[in-house]
Amino acid sequence: TVLSLIGETYHIPTSQQFVEIGSTKDQIFKKVTELECQLIILGNHSPHGLPFAGSTAHAALHHAPCDVMILKI
C-alpha cells in the first residue's frame, strides 16, 4: 500500500502508521489525544495559502489540542 511505501521511505515503523475511518478532523484529534502528540503536520493544497485552508486544516488550527504546522504542498 501507499502508506507502507511512505513508511519504508521515511523509516516509520508500522506500529506508528494508522488508518482510521470517519471524520478526518475527529479522527486526527482522537489519535492526537490518544498518542499524546505535541504537533500535527498537515499539507495545504490551496494555491492561495492559509487564508483559504481547507476545513480540516482550519479546524486543526483553531481546535487542536496541540501545536499545528501547515505545509504548502
C-alpha positions as CSV (number, residue, x, y, z in Angstrom):
1,T,0.0,0.0,0.0
2,V,1.0,3.6,-0.3
3,L,1.2,4.0,3.5
4,S,3.7,1.2,3.8
5,L,5.8,2.6,1.0
6,I,5.9,6.0,2.7
7,G,6.7,4.3,6.0
8,E,9.6,2.4,4.4
9,T,11.0,5.5,2.6
10,Y,11.0,7.6,5.8
11,H,11.8,4.7,8.2
12,I,8.5,4.9,10.1
13,P,7.7,1.7,11.9
14,T,4.4,0.0,11.1
15,S,3.4,0.5,14.8
16,Q,3.3,4.2,14.1
17,Q,1.3,4.1,10.9
18,F,-2.5,4.4,11.3
19,V,-5.5,4.2,9.0
20,E,-8.7,5.5,10.5
21,I,-12.3,5.7,9.1
22,G,-14.6,8.6,9.9
23,S,-14.5,12.4,10.0
24,T,-10.9,13.4,9.3
25,K,-10.7,16.1,11.9
26,D,-12.4,14.0,14.5
27,Q,-10.1,11.1,13.9
28,I,-7.0,13.3,13.9
29,F,-8.0,14.8,17.2
30,K,-8.8,11.4,18.7
31,K,-5.4,10.0,17.6
32,V,-3.5,13.1,18.8
33,T,-5.1,12.8,22.2
34,E,-4.6,9.0,22.4
35,L,-0.9,9.3,21.4
36,E,-0.3,12.5,23.4
37,C,1.1,14.2,20.3
38,Q,2.7,17.6,20.6
39,L,2.5,18.5,16.9
40,I,0.1,17.9,14.0
41,I,1.6,18.5,10.5
42,L,-0.9,18.9,7.7
43,G,-0.5,19.7,4.0
44,N,-2.4,22.6,2.5
45,H,-3.1,22.1,-1.2
46,S,-4.8,25.5,-1.7
47,P,-3.0,27.7,-4.2
48,H,-3.9,30.8,-2.1
49,G,-2.2,29.8,1.1
50,L,-3.6,29.7,4.7
51,P,-6.5,32.1,4.5
52,F,-8.2,29.6,2.2
53,A,-7.1,26.5,4.1
54,G,-9.5,23.5,3.8
55,S,-11.9,22.6,6.6
56,T,-9.5,20.0,8.2
57,A,-6.6,22.5,8.3
58,H,-8.9,25.2,9.6
59,A,-10.3,23.0,12.3
60,A,-6.8,21.9,13.3
61,L,-5.5,25.4,13.5
62,H,-8.4,26.5,15.8
63,H,-9.3,23.5,17.8
64,A,-6.4,21.1,18.0
65,P,-5.2,20.1,21.5
66,C,-1.5,20.7,20.4
67,D,0.6,22.8,18.0
68,V,-0.2,22.6,14.3
69,M,2.1,23.1,11.3
70,I,0.6,23.6,7.9
71,L,2.8,23.0,4.9
72,K,2.2,24.3,1.4
73,I,2.2,21.3,-1.0
